[in-house]
Amino acid sequence: MNNATQINEHFQSIARLLANRQLKQALDELNTFVKDVPEWDLHTQFESIQTAYHYMLQYFKQNASDPQRARLYTDLLRQTCVLNERLMVAQYELVSSELFYSTRREQKQNPHTLADYRLQLETFAEDMAMTRLLHQGDQLQTELDRLRGNHESAQNALFCKVWTSSLWDANTLEEARKFLQSMLIPTNDTALFTSAVTMGLLQVFDARKFHFLFDAYSHSDLQVNQRALVGLVIACLYYEDRLAIEPELLARLKLLQEQPNFTSNLLEIQIQLLRIRETKKADRKMRDEIIPEVIKSSRNLRNSKINFIELDEESFLNDKNPEWKKWEENTNLTNKMQELGNMQMEGIDVYMSTFAQLKTFPFFRNICNWFYPFDPQHSAVLQVFSEEEQKSNFIVRGILSSPYFCNSDKYSFCFTVQNIPAKQREMFSANLNEQSELAQDAAEMVKAEQPTAGIISRQYLQDLYRFFKVYPRRHEFTDIFETLQLNFQESSILRPLLHENDARRKVAEYLFYKEYYTEAMHMFESLTQETETDAELYQKLGFCYQKNKDYHKAIEAYRQADLRKADTLWTIRHLAQCHRLMKEPEAALPYYVKALEMQPDNLPLLLQAGECEVEMGLYDDAFARFFKVEYLDAGSLRAKRCIAWCSFITGKYAQAEKYYDMLLDTDEPDVQDCLNAGHTAWAQGHTERAVALYLEGCRRKGDTEAFIDLLLKDSDELARQGIPTDDLPLMADVLRYGSRPA
């Protein structure tokens, strides 16, 4: 095969056959695949698998008893998968110009082993300490710079070696484990090593790299163990089907649940992966709303106070139950800067759009630097902020230690400052230092926000997001954030690991809060079946059904909520709404009446109950409610519309005309008001007046035919008011002629 597309298609075809347990067909296709590679050991492995499977089939045909047959068959599937993966890499290496394969070719010339790099990294801290003792002044700085340069070169070389390494054998795994066991290697280096393993695993399946990540999760340092867990999660999602024939790995996954913080760590990662869905929304909000607003008002920021704008609760919360507190705090924050802070505090990645433009510095040309934990002692950082400045400048220290910026963005910040002309930078630093109160606040923030497992996993996922979205050669990598299903409940492998009801409830609540109602619905359904359920859960399940227009199920859920917490206004109101949406006014009205017993002067309830009574023909009761609303709120246009329509359909044309005149006298009459006022005039025999009103409706609608459609839909009601159905086509043509431009 001579091109990457053919290689990938062949590999995927064989992988699908193996996933479907069609081993014979897979071996037949592999037979042509293996002929194209020169590595003799791959030919030998293929012959071995084929021979073993031939004997297995012979024994099966002879009805020979073999209690190990299922295990052996799974093992043959696994071996064939490994061979397919090795053949793919061997083929790509011959023809591909992608970074992974060009780096693999370069690494074949690299004589250094993992042990060599481990020894070099282990001596770094001691070499730095000795240099500080032996040298002073400029010579000290020169020696420190040399050691840092050598150390960073070793990091880069090690990353590339691990990332592009072939399938590990047992000896390589043991050598890799020594990086985890070493007390001398800086933890940042071990964290980078762990990321290299993850990236290599995502490139080509390797069971031993999985085992390394399992081991790394037990490491004492949070940077290492959280990166390992993130790597495991992503790899499990990436290789969902492949892991089905890896019983040893599945067993180790199950054992993770015995580790004390595993469930909370996994829950943090799940929530953060779901938050990543919000990144694009945050980008748009930053670009289209917040940044323009900040620019517009920046001159007045120092002297202004933050203004709170009172919002209509129903429209803002989309009629969610105000008693639902969890996940819904701070919903009144409407100022743009407050909104940004709110998203940031929630953990949403609000800086992607800002820092995505700052990844063109030479530092980011090196792939390993996208994964290196932020290190204030890195040579690139020290060129911008000296050790002394990092200690003395609270603002600098606060930014470099901030939990809100991921590692990659902190490096970007440093390089951006480096590009500021010296004079302006001095003024900038001086102004910051003058703001002692702000500086002290920054210091307190840093002190209060020491890195936790959740902060570290969040920062690391944001680093990964930037790599897969911004790295110049990102198109050579599979974008895990676009291709993977990030909800663990959709993963047969990860779902059992997050089985505790409290954890699942938190995930469901987050999905609900972010309005992913279908996913939240499935999780709430599961929780109602498996746990003792409270009223709030059934309310939210009902709300999910209602948002998905499954009103029958919504009613059932709301009834369950009412059984557990009777006479809750929100539940009663939504039961009424769902019955109305199902065209069941007789069932809806008792709920409206019950709700009005709780809140007799609730205007929306009065109107909805009145509309229900109109649908049932209870016009006197409806009029009473509508007039009460008008009395309580003289400016209510909806009440006037209800009175006008109810007057029209009951033949009280003078009253209807009076109210439609009031509606048409407002600043922006509604198209429907023009239509219904025309109906009223026509029913009274005032045809010319009706035509004038209809033409005004056409003008406001901006589409004569669309307005005529509205007119024709009211044909039954017009007939009840004595207007012959045969007259409707004539009126329609009058409107067509009348709306023509002169």
Wavefront OBJ file of the C-alpha trace (Angstrom):
o trace
v 0.000 0.000 0.000
v 1.410 3.350 -0.972
v -0.781 5.965 0.679
v -2.048 6.756 4.160
v -5.731 6.650 3.193
v -5.503 3.056 1.926
v -3.588 1.990 5.036
v -6.180 3.511 7.346
v -9.114 2.021 5.429
v -7.526 -1.437 5.525
v -6.747 -1.125 9.236
v -10.279 0.047 10.069
v -11.832 -2.734 7.980
v -9.891 -5.399 9.885
v -10.632 -3.699 13.226
v -14.376 -3.803 12.478
v -14.204 -7.506 11.628
v -12.420 -8.216 14.904
v -14.906 -6.104 16.878
v -17.641 -8.284 15.345
v -15.624 -11.417 16.238
v -15.179 -12.401 12.586
v -11.686 -13.774 13.042
v -11.431 -15.810 9.812
v -12.305 -12.827 7.595
v -9.927 -10.619 9.580
v -7.056 -13.075 9.087
v -7.803 -13.254 5.365
v -7.504 -9.464 5.076
v -4.404 -9.414 7.275
v -2.760 -11.872 4.915
v -2.583 -9.154 2.246
v -1.648 -6.486 4.809
v 1.328 -8.404 6.207
v 2.893 -8.996 2.790
v 3.600 -5.266 2.414
v 5.937 -4.932 5.418
v 9.537 -6.099 5.672
v 9.546 -6.913 9.430
v 9.934 -10.691 9.617
v 8.602 -10.946 13.184
v 5.211 -9.681 11.968
v 5.073 -12.475 9.386
v 5.958 -14.978 12.115
v 3.268 -13.645 14.457
v 0.669 -13.856 11.690
v 1.553 -17.492 10.938
v 1.405 -18.330 14.643
v -2.104 -16.869 15.059
v -3.363 -18.532 11.896
v -1.999 -21.931 12.938
v -3.428 -21.674 16.470
v -6.858 -20.751 15.140
v -6.757 -23.574 12.591
v -6.122 -26.099 15.385
v -8.885 -24.586 17.527
v -11.381 -25.006 14.699
v -10.225 -28.579 14.127
v -10.810 -29.456 17.803
v -14.184 -27.726 17.694
v -15.207 -29.704 14.589
v -14.199 -32.941 16.338
v -16.399 -31.966 19.322
v -13.386 -32.069 21.623
v -14.069 -30.757 25.120
v -12.052 -27.627 25.858
v -13.083 -25.554 28.904
v -10.480 -22.918 27.949
v -11.843 -22.408 24.429
v -13.579 -19.089 25.150
v -10.497 -17.664 26.854
v -8.215 -18.845 24.047
v -10.534 -17.388 21.405
v -10.496 -14.013 23.164
v -6.721 -14.212 23.375
v -6.483 -14.893 19.630
v -8.726 -11.903 18.953
v -6.466 -9.768 21.133
v -3.296 -11.012 19.430
v -4.825 -10.312 16.020
v -5.778 -6.789 17.097
v -2.201 -6.184 18.245
v -0.848 -7.508 14.945
v -3.246 -5.276 12.987
v -2.085 -2.256 14.999
v 1.586 -3.086 14.534
v 1.089 -3.573 10.796
v -0.655 -0.213 10.554
v 2.260 1.555 12.274
v 4.814 -0.255 10.121
v 2.954 0.713 6.938
v 2.462 4.340 7.973
v 6.104 4.652 8.910
v 7.065 3.892 5.317
v 4.883 6.586 3.727
v 3.548 9.098 6.273
v 4.931 12.606 6.750
v 2.901 13.169 9.925
v 4.821 14.395 12.957
v 4.332 11.144 14.859
v 5.908 9.001 12.135
v 8.660 11.444 11.188
v 9.579 11.600 14.892
v 9.527 7.788 15.065
v 12.004 7.644 12.211
v 14.237 10.154 13.989
v 14.037 8.208 17.245
v 15.497 5.147 15.557
v 18.767 7.091 15.489
v 18.502 7.972 19.194
v 20.933 5.778 21.160
v 19.634 6.819 24.598
v 17.468 4.505 26.678
v 14.820 5.321 29.259
v 17.398 4.522 31.918
v 19.769 7.124 30.455
v 17.115 9.824 30.620
v 16.065 8.793 34.117
v 19.609 9.171 35.421
v 19.944 12.569 33.755
v 16.685 13.834 35.277
v 17.567 12.432 38.696
v 20.798 14.438 38.876
v 19.216 17.757 37.873
v 18.202 18.975 41.341
v 21.561 17.992 42.846
v 23.468 19.645 39.991
v 21.505 22.873 40.469
v 22.172 22.868 44.218
v 25.891 22.225 43.779
v 26.165 24.946 41.151
v 24.639 27.491 43.536
v 27.285 26.534 46.095
v 30.257 26.585 43.723
v 29.563 29.663 41.612
v 28.573 33.289 42.011
v 27.567 36.270 39.892
v 27.539 35.973 36.123
v 29.242 32.590 36.177
v 26.485 31.243 38.426
v 23.806 32.496 36.048
v 25.640 31.026 33.057
v 25.928 27.613 34.718
v 22.300 27.624 35.858
v 21.163 28.517 32.335
v 23.286 25.694 30.924
v 21.839 23.144 33.353
v 18.291 24.291 32.662
v 18.898 24.095 28.919
v 20.271 20.552 29.191
v 17.383 19.549 31.415
v 14.761 20.935 29.035
v 16.452 19.255 26.065
v 16.308 15.961 27.951
v 12.610 16.507 28.709
v 11.875 17.088 25.046
v 13.890 14.087 23.874
v 12.300 11.833 26.496
v 8.785 12.989 25.582
v 9.378 12.226 21.905
v 10.892 8.833 22.716
v 7.982 7.780 24.923
v 5.264 9.281 22.715
v 6.474 7.496 19.565
v 7.670 4.288 21.219
v 6.659 0.901 19.813
v 4.544 -1.494 21.839
v 6.196 -1.845 25.222
v 7.562 -5.170 26.345
v 7.739 -6.187 30.004
v 11.240 -4.732 30.426
v 10.199 -1.339 29.038
v 7.225 -1.228 31.398
v 9.492 -1.967 34.354
v 11.894 0.764 33.268
v 8.995 3.209 32.931
v 7.792 2.326 36.423
v 11.153 3.436 37.794
v 10.221 6.990 36.811
v 7.254 6.694 39.170
v 9.339 5.144 41.932
v 12.216 7.622 41.777
v 12.377 10.140 44.615
v 14.883 12.289 42.717
v 13.068 13.065 39.469
v 11.181 16.397 39.638
v 7.442 15.754 39.730
v 6.916 18.018 36.716
v 9.140 15.678 34.709
v 7.170 12.650 35.886
v 3.930 14.435 34.970
v 5.304 15.169 31.486
v 6.360 11.517 31.145
v 2.801 10.492 32.050
v 1.383 12.793 29.364
v 3.784 11.315 26.807
v 2.483 7.844 27.675
v -1.110 9.045 27.243
v -0.390 10.630 23.862
v 1.402 7.500 22.692
v -1.482 5.340 23.865
v -3.974 7.476 21.942
v -1.840 7.014 18.835
v -1.595 3.210 19.076
v -3.242 0.843 21.563
v -0.745 -0.588 24.040
v -1.899 -2.614 27.050
v 1.339 -1.987 28.947
v 0.946 1.776 28.589
v -2.490 1.301 30.156
v -0.821 -0.553 33.025
v 1.632 2.311 33.465
v -1.241 4.802 33.802
v -2.894 2.565 36.400
v 0.365 2.586 38.358
v 0.776 6.348 37.910
v -2.647 6.975 39.431
v -1.235 5.615 42.696
v 1.589 8.180 42.650
v 1.595 10.501 45.659
v 1.852 13.726 43.637
v -1.422 15.222 42.375
v 0.107 16.458 39.117
v 1.076 12.896 38.256
v -1.926 10.948 39.506
v -4.522 13.322 38.049
v -2.841 13.295 34.644
v -2.793 9.518 34.816
v -6.499 9.345 35.621
v -7.403 11.810 32.861
v -5.305 9.697 30.488
v -7.065 6.518 31.587
v -10.501 8.086 31.162
v -9.767 9.392 27.678
v -8.135 6.121 26.610
v -11.128 4.122 27.894
v -13.494 6.310 25.891
v -11.207 6.100 22.859
v -10.823 2.301 22.987
v -14.290 1.325 24.203
v -14.619 -1.615 21.788
v -10.977 -2.639 21.943
v -11.029 -3.023 25.723
v -13.766 -5.647 25.492
v -11.057 -8.254 24.749
v -8.659 -7.023 27.456
v -9.947 -8.721 30.630
v -6.818 -7.880 32.621
v -7.223 -4.160 31.971
v -10.932 -4.296 32.767
v -10.112 -6.004 36.056
v -7.652 -3.237 36.970
v -10.269 -0.639 36.109
v -12.687 -2.279 38.504
v -10.063 -2.293 41.255
v -9.695 1.486 40.991
v -12.975 1.821 42.875
v -11.208 0.582 45.995
v -8.925 3.628 46.061
v -10.206 6.200 48.572
v -10.547 9.300 46.359
v -11.285 7.593 43.067
v -15.014 8.346 42.838
v -14.589 12.031 43.700
v -11.657 12.336 41.259
v -13.631 10.640 38.485
v -16.666 12.816 39.187
v -14.525 15.970 38.901
v -13.218 14.797 35.526
v -16.714 13.915 34.318
v -18.093 17.331 35.246
v -15.122 19.071 33.647
v -15.513 17.081 30.419
v -19.156 18.133 30.340
v -18.114 21.736 30.993
v -15.901 21.563 27.919
v -19.107 21.558 25.862
v -19.604 25.098 27.145
v -16.219 26.302 25.888
v -17.501 27.264 22.449
v -20.416 29.086 24.051
v -17.989 30.886 26.363
v -15.815 31.780 23.360
v -18.776 33.335 21.570
v -19.864 35.181 24.695
v -16.350 36.533 25.239
v -15.939 37.539 21.597
v -19.411 38.883 20.846
v -20.651 40.205 24.192
v -18.210 40.546 27.049
v -15.122 41.943 25.316
v -17.106 44.557 23.306
v -18.947 45.549 26.486
v -15.701 45.837 28.449
v -14.126 47.945 25.709
v -17.209 50.147 25.552
v -17.284 50.837 29.265
v -13.592 50.581 30.157
v -13.208 54.351 30.597
v -15.850 54.378 33.294
v -14.877 51.227 35.158
v -12.828 52.916 37.876
v -15.575 55.306 38.941
v -18.612 53.135 38.379
v -20.453 50.784 40.661
v -21.757 47.446 39.453
v -25.438 47.730 38.661
v -27.806 44.870 39.170
v -30.585 44.726 36.579
v -33.750 43.206 37.895
v -34.880 40.445 35.568
v -38.180 38.729 35.225
v -37.645 35.487 37.102
v -39.897 33.391 34.928
v -38.270 34.385 31.655
v -34.738 34.209 33.058
v -35.070 30.744 34.559
v -37.360 29.526 31.788
v -39.877 28.672 34.505
v -37.627 26.300 36.411
v -38.585 25.784 40.032
v -36.971 28.601 42.071
v -36.687 26.163 44.968
v -34.044 24.182 43.070
v -30.933 25.633 44.677
v -28.197 23.284 43.594
v -26.306 24.380 40.484
v -28.469 27.503 40.232
v -26.882 30.024 42.552
v -25.963 33.501 41.326
v -28.567 33.450 38.547
v -29.272 37.173 39.010
v -25.814 38.217 37.838
v -26.419 40.038 34.595
v -23.569 42.482 34.389
v -21.158 41.282 31.710
v -18.133 41.201 33.974
v -20.095 39.413 36.650
v -21.212 36.909 34.043
v -17.603 36.241 33.104
v -16.693 35.743 36.748
v -19.664 33.466 37.233
v -18.598 31.218 34.352
v -15.029 31.234 35.628
v -16.037 30.285 39.170
v -18.149 27.469 37.748
v -15.059 26.058 36.077
v -15.956 26.877 32.471
v -12.950 27.553 30.260
v -13.493 31.270 29.602
v -9.985 32.062 28.371
v -9.774 29.788 25.334
v -10.661 32.511 22.839
v -8.181 34.928 24.405
v -5.175 32.652 24.696
v -5.781 30.710 21.477
v -4.300 33.736 19.704
v -1.185 33.551 21.880
v 0.099 30.102 20.906
v 2.335 31.199 18.041
v 5.429 31.780 20.164
v 8.455 29.558 19.357
v 7.955 27.789 22.692
v 4.809 26.116 21.316
v 6.519 24.729 18.241
v 7.850 22.003 20.504
v 5.067 19.479 21.075
v 6.161 18.522 24.583
v 5.747 22.113 25.816
v 1.980 21.871 25.314
v 1.915 19.293 28.114
v 4.568 20.556 30.521
v 3.176 21.719 33.886
v 3.766 25.396 34.454
v 7.172 25.819 36.091
v 8.289 29.272 37.324
v 11.873 27.945 37.083
v 11.584 27.156 33.387
v 14.165 29.104 31.399
v 11.450 30.647 29.203
v 9.678 32.040 32.294
v 12.846 33.313 33.964
v 13.655 35.327 30.853
v 10.493 37.313 31.578
v 10.135 37.219 35.364
v 13.267 36.761 37.435
v 13.126 34.771 40.654
v 13.286 38.037 42.585
v 10.363 39.548 40.664
v 8.305 36.403 41.135
v 8.808 36.700 44.888
v 8.256 40.453 45.236
v 5.468 41.164 42.742
v 2.186 39.937 44.201
v 0.339 40.379 40.917
v 2.836 38.340 38.929
v 2.898 35.687 41.604
v -0.888 35.656 41.712
v -1.237 35.162 37.959
v 1.474 32.515 37.752
v -0.127 30.618 40.636
v -3.738 31.219 39.623
v -5.990 28.150 39.538
v -8.065 29.791 36.798
v -5.354 29.720 34.127
v -4.213 26.406 32.692
v -0.496 25.652 32.351
v -0.382 26.477 28.662
v -2.026 29.880 29.173
v 0.426 30.833 31.920
v 3.286 30.308 29.496
v 1.403 32.396 26.919
v 1.004 35.186 29.475
v 4.742 35.226 30.121
v 5.641 35.455 26.436
v 3.078 38.206 25.904
v 4.607 40.278 28.713
v 8.054 39.607 27.244
v 6.953 41.331 24.032
v 5.939 44.531 25.850
v 8.606 47.243 25.376
v 10.795 47.659 28.466
v 9.614 51.169 29.350
v 5.921 50.307 29.166
v 6.538 47.113 31.095
v 8.221 49.042 33.922
v 5.241 51.400 34.086
v 2.882 48.434 34.026
v 4.705 46.734 36.918
v 4.898 49.980 38.892
v 1.165 50.597 38.537
v 0.416 47.068 39.672
v 2.670 47.340 42.691
v 1.040 50.655 43.675
v -2.261 48.839 44.018
v -1.255 47.261 47.297
v -4.804 46.326 48.238
v -5.288 44.507 44.939
v -1.910 42.854 45.366
v -2.831 41.662 48.834
v -6.128 40.299 47.519
v -4.201 38.407 44.836
v -1.897 36.932 47.455
v -4.839 35.856 49.590
v -6.515 34.315 46.539
v -3.399 32.276 45.772
v -3.123 31.186 49.380
v -6.771 30.141 49.506
v -6.656 28.291 46.182
v -3.905 25.754 46.662
v -4.074 23.168 43.883
v -6.548 20.381 44.493
v -7.132 17.261 42.448
v -10.075 18.990 40.777
v -8.082 22.105 39.874
v -5.213 20.064 38.444
v -7.434 17.794 36.345
v -9.341 20.844 35.099
v -6.147 22.656 34.097
v -4.803 19.546 32.394
v -7.992 19.011 30.399
v -7.834 22.652 29.324
v -4.214 22.104 28.241
v -5.348 19.120 26.187
v -8.222 21.122 24.725
v -5.824 23.813 23.550
v -3.511 21.232 22.014
v -6.263 19.506 20.030
v -7.838 22.820 18.968
v -4.868 25.146 18.398
v -1.646 23.165 17.841
v -0.475 23.983 14.274
v -0.388 20.307 13.259
v -3.551 19.415 15.155
v -5.157 17.958 12.028
v -2.732 15.042 12.271
v -4.375 14.027 15.558
v -7.846 12.702 16.308
v -9.666 15.468 18.172
v -10.885 13.631 21.251
v -13.200 16.509 22.156
v -15.082 16.166 18.880
v -15.048 12.399 18.349
v -15.600 10.975 21.836
v -18.858 10.729 23.762
v -17.823 12.626 26.905
v -20.790 11.556 29.029
v -19.654 8.498 30.987
v -23.229 7.245 31.168
v -22.923 6.458 27.455
v -19.815 4.333 28.072
v -20.263 0.692 29.044
v -16.775 0.770 30.574
v -16.899 3.981 32.616
v -20.567 3.947 33.594
v -20.117 1.227 36.262
v -17.201 3.166 37.775
v -19.431 6.139 38.542
v -22.311 4.105 39.898
v -22.793 5.738 43.301
v -26.153 7.460 43.423
v -24.775 10.711 44.812
v -22.211 10.984 42.007
v -24.763 10.144 39.320
v -27.189 12.681 40.777
v -24.526 15.394 40.558
v -23.850 14.573 36.914
v -27.577 14.575 36.156
v -27.995 17.906 37.963
v -25.182 19.444 35.943
v -26.640 18.238 32.648
v -30.022 19.587 33.724
v -28.578 22.949 34.765
v -26.864 23.283 31.386
v -30.116 22.343 29.613
v -29.002 19.017 28.147
v -32.465 17.769 28.939
v -32.416 14.480 27.034
v -29.229 13.263 28.726
v -30.408 14.506 32.113
v -33.745 12.775 31.546
v -32.103 9.380 31.004
v -30.073 9.752 34.196
v -33.056 10.933 36.246
v -35.066 7.975 34.908
v -32.349 5.611 36.069
v -32.187 7.261 39.489
v -35.952 7.040 39.989
v -35.822 3.313 39.279
v -32.904 2.535 41.563
v -33.129 4.916 44.515
v -35.573 6.313 47.014
v -36.627 9.382 45.100
v -37.510 12.842 46.399
v -40.048 15.237 44.933
v -37.415 17.486 43.387
v -35.985 14.678 41.287
v -39.442 13.880 39.895
v -40.053 17.580 39.260
v -36.865 17.777 37.225
v -37.633 14.540 35.406
v -41.045 15.950 34.526
v -39.456 19.192 33.355
v -37.107 17.199 31.079
v -40.083 15.345 29.601
v -41.916 18.644 29.146
v -38.934 20.223 27.351
v -38.891 17.174 25.069
v -42.646 17.577 24.452
v -43.484 14.221 26.045
v -46.346 15.692 28.037
v -47.927 12.395 29.066
v -44.735 11.261 30.825
v -44.268 14.751 32.239
v -47.701 14.532 33.872
v -46.846 11.150 35.391
v -43.587 12.512 36.806
v -45.278 15.626 38.201
v -47.917 13.438 39.845
v -45.159 11.440 41.515
v -43.633 14.707 42.712
v -47.020 15.795 44.072
v -47.382 12.505 45.959
v -44.047 13.098 47.688
v -44.558 16.803 48.332
v -48.209 17.724 48.021
v -49.625 21.102 47.032
v -46.434 22.621 45.647
v -47.434 25.565 43.472
v -44.765 24.916 40.838
v -45.815 21.267 40.426
v -49.522 22.104 40.297
v -48.943 24.818 37.700
v -46.913 22.507 35.459
v -49.513 19.768 35.699
v -52.014 22.323 34.439
v -49.693 23.467 31.644
v -49.072 19.931 30.390
v -52.777 19.118 30.295
v -53.398 22.318 28.319
v -50.597 21.436 25.900
v -52.292 18.066 25.416
v -55.570 19.890 24.576
v -57.181 18.699 27.816
v -58.654 21.893 29.344
v -61.072 19.892 31.510
v -58.113 18.199 33.205
v -56.059 21.389 33.383
v -58.663 23.662 34.991
v -58.834 21.925 38.413
v -55.075 22.356 38.749
v -55.314 26.047 37.864
v -58.086 26.474 40.430
v -55.947 24.727 43.045
v -52.967 26.914 42.191
v -55.122 30.045 42.485
v -56.208 28.964 45.951
v -52.532 29.269 46.884
v -51.964 32.544 45.003
v -55.330 34.210 44.251
v -53.785 37.287 42.628
v -51.204 35.534 40.450
v -51.799 37.255 37.109
v -50.347 34.572 34.769
v -52.389 31.903 36.576
v -55.576 33.967 36.307
v -55.033 34.436 32.580
v -54.189 30.772 31.961
v -57.212 29.606 33.957
v -59.417 32.042 32.026
v -58.046 30.827 28.684
v -58.796 27.281 29.811
v -62.385 28.273 30.610
v -62.735 29.888 27.181
v -61.689 26.589 25.588
v -64.380 24.870 27.686
v -67.046 27.464 26.813
v -67.216 28.841 30.380
v -67.212 32.434 29.154
v -68.680 34.145 32.219
v -66.049 32.591 34.472
v -63.353 33.526 31.977
v -64.544 37.152 31.789
v -64.429 37.377 35.582
v -60.783 36.293 35.633
v -59.738 38.531 32.735
v -61.397 41.606 34.254
v -59.704 40.851 37.580
v -56.332 40.841 35.850
v -57.169 44.129 34.140
v -58.163 45.596 37.512
v -54.932 44.427 39.162
v -52.760 45.436 36.201
v -54.364 48.109 34.045
v -51.498 47.946 31.566
v -51.785 44.225 30.858
v -52.051 43.832 27.080
v -52.579 40.105 27.427
v -55.652 40.695 29.607
v -57.032 43.116 27.020
v -56.431 40.582 24.243
v -58.226 37.887 26.219
v -61.196 40.174 26.936
v -61.348 41.297 23.303
v -61.257 37.760 21.874
v -63.702 36.389 24.409
v -66.025 39.309 23.613
v -65.769 38.578 19.886
v -66.570 34.877 20.123
v -69.524 35.586 22.448
v -70.952 38.191 20.058
v -70.179 41.213 22.259
v -68.797 43.105 19.290
v -68.932 46.599 20.755
v -66.890 45.499 23.750
v -64.494 43.594 21.499
v -64.083 46.644 19.245
v -63.403 48.871 22.254
v -60.571 46.632 23.463
v -59.084 46.082 19.997
v -59.032 49.858 19.507
v -57.030 50.127 22.732
v -54.608 47.450 21.521
v -54.211 49.047 18.097
v -53.511 52.372 19.794
v -50.326 51.024 21.416
v -46.866 51.803 20.045
v -46.443 48.439 18.326
v -49.763 46.695 17.578
v -49.485 42.947 17.127
v -50.328 41.308 13.768
v -52.858 39.139 15.590
v -54.538 42.272 16.971
v -55.022 43.580 13.415
v -56.426 40.208 12.344
v -58.879 39.888 15.234
v -59.956 43.534 15.006
v -60.678 42.879 11.327
v -62.762 39.851 12.294
v -64.767 42.034 14.688
v -65.416 44.689 12.049
v -66.381 42.089 9.428
v -68.787 40.325 11.810
v -70.544 43.682 12.304
v -70.845 44.152 8.542
v -68.131 46.826 8.380
v -66.334 45.177 5.468
v -64.285 48.194 4.368
v -63.070 48.675 7.939
v -62.198 44.968 8.066
v -60.206 45.234 4.815
v -58.273 48.232 6.148
v -57.394 46.358 9.347
v -56.403 43.216 7.444
v -54.166 45.241 5.098
v -52.476 46.805 8.115
v -51.893 43.263 9.372
v -50.390 42.290 5.990
v -48.056 45.262 6.200
v -46.924 44.401 9.701
v -46.555 40.720 8.835
v -44.478 41.616 5.787
v -45.955 38.677 3.871
v -49.477 38.878 2.469
v -49.821 35.134 1.847
v -48.697 34.319 5.376
v -51.321 36.724 6.733
v -53.998 35.173 4.506
v -53.060 31.761 5.944
v -53.795 33.163 9.418
v -57.128 34.481 8.180
v -58.160 31.140 6.670
v -57.233 29.255 9.856
v -59.990 31.216 11.636
v -62.632 30.140 9.103
v -64.581 28.011 11.608
v -64.846 30.828 14.155
v -65.783 33.335 11.441
v -68.521 30.957 10.266
v -69.868 30.799 13.825
v -70.061 34.609 13.749
v -72.162 34.502 10.590
v -69.520 35.137 7.943
v -70.067 32.779 4.974
v -67.144 30.498 4.252
v -67.528 31.296 0.544
v -66.616 34.916 1.302
v -63.138 34.028 2.558
v -61.553 33.496 -0.914
v -63.016 36.832 -1.980
v -61.551 38.603 1.033
v -58.207 36.905 0.367
v -58.143 38.255 -3.200
v -59.129 41.727 -2.005
v -56.072 41.632 0.249
v -53.846 40.406 -2.576
v -54.969 43.289 -4.799
v -54.862 45.785 -1.961
v -51.331 44.903 -0.858
v -49.845 45.343 -4.334
v -47.423 48.253 -4.613
v -48.961 51.240 -6.361
l 1 2 3 4 5 6 7 8 9 10 11 12 13 14 15 16 17 18 19 20 21 22 23 24 25 26 27 28 29 30 31 32 33 34 35 36 37 38 39 40 41 42 43 44 45 46 47 48 49 50 51 52 53 54 55 56 57 58 59 60 61 62 63 64 65 66 67 68 69 70 71 72 73 74 75 76 77 78 79 80 81 82 83 84 85 86 87 88 89 90 91 92 93 94 95 96 97 98 99 100 101 102 103 104 105 106 107 108 109 110 111 112 113 114 115 116 117 118 119 120 121 122 123 124 125 126 127 128 129 130 131 132 133 134 135 136 137 138 139 140 141 142 143 144 145 146 147 148 149 150 151 152 153 154 155 156 157 158 159 160 161 162 163 164 165 166 167 168 169 170 171 172 173 174 175 176 177 178 179 180 181 182 183 184 185 186 187 188 189 190 191 192 193 194 195 196 197 198 199 200 201 202 203 204 205 206 207 208 209 210 211 212 213 214 215 216 217 218 219 220 221 222 223 224 225 226 227 228 229 230 231 232 233 234 235 236 237 238 239 240 241 242 243 244 245 246 247 248 249 250 251 252 253 254 255 256 257 258 259 260 261 262 263 264 265 266 267 268 269 270 271 272 273 274 275 276 277 278 279 280 281 282 283 284 285 286 287 288 289 290 291 292 293 294 295 296 297 298 299 300 301 302 303 304 305 306 307 308 309 310 311 312 313 314 315 316 317 318 319 320 321 322 323 324 325 326 327 328 329 330 331 332 333 334 335 336 337 338 339 340 341 342 343 344 345 346 347 348 349 350 351 352 353 354 355 356 357 358 359 360 361 362 363 364 365 366 367 368 369 370 371 372 373 374 375 376 377 378 379 380 381 382 383 384 385 386 387 388 389 390 391 392 393 394 395 396 397 398 399 400 401 402 403 404 405 406 407 408 409 410 411 412 413 414 415 416 417 418 419 420 421 422 423 424 425 426 427 428 429 430 431 432 433 434 435 436 437 438 439 440 441 442 443 444 445 446 447 448 449 450 451 452 453 454 455 456 457 458 459 460 461 462 463 464 465 466 467 468 469 470 471 472 473 474 475 476 477 478 479 480 481 482 483 484 485 486 487 488 489 490 491 492 493 494 495 496 497 498 499 500 501 502 503 504 505 506 507 508 509 510 511 512 513 514 515 516 517 518 519 520 521 522 523 524 525 526 527 528 529 530 531 532 533 534 535 536 537 538 539 540 541 542 543 544 545 546 547 548 549 550 551 552 553 554 555 556 557 558 559 560 561 562 563 564 565 566 567 568 569 570 571 572 573 574 575 576 577 578 579 580 581 582 583 584 585 586 587 588 589 590 591 592 593 594 595 596 597 598 599 600 601 602 603 604 605 606 607 608 609 610 611 612 613 614 615 616 617 618 619 620 621 622 623 624 625 626 627 628 629 630 631 632 633 634 635 636 637 638 639 640 641 642 643 644 645 646 647 648 649 650 651 652 653 654 655 656 657 658 659 660 661 662 663 664 665 666 667 668 669 670 671 672 673 674 675 676 677 678 679 680 681 682 683 684 685 686 687 688 689 690 691 692 693 694 695 696 697 698 699 700 701 702 703 704 705 706 707 708 709 710 711 712 713 714 715 716 717 718 719 720 721 722 723 724 725 726 727 728 729 730 731 732 733 734 735 736 737 738 739 740 741 742
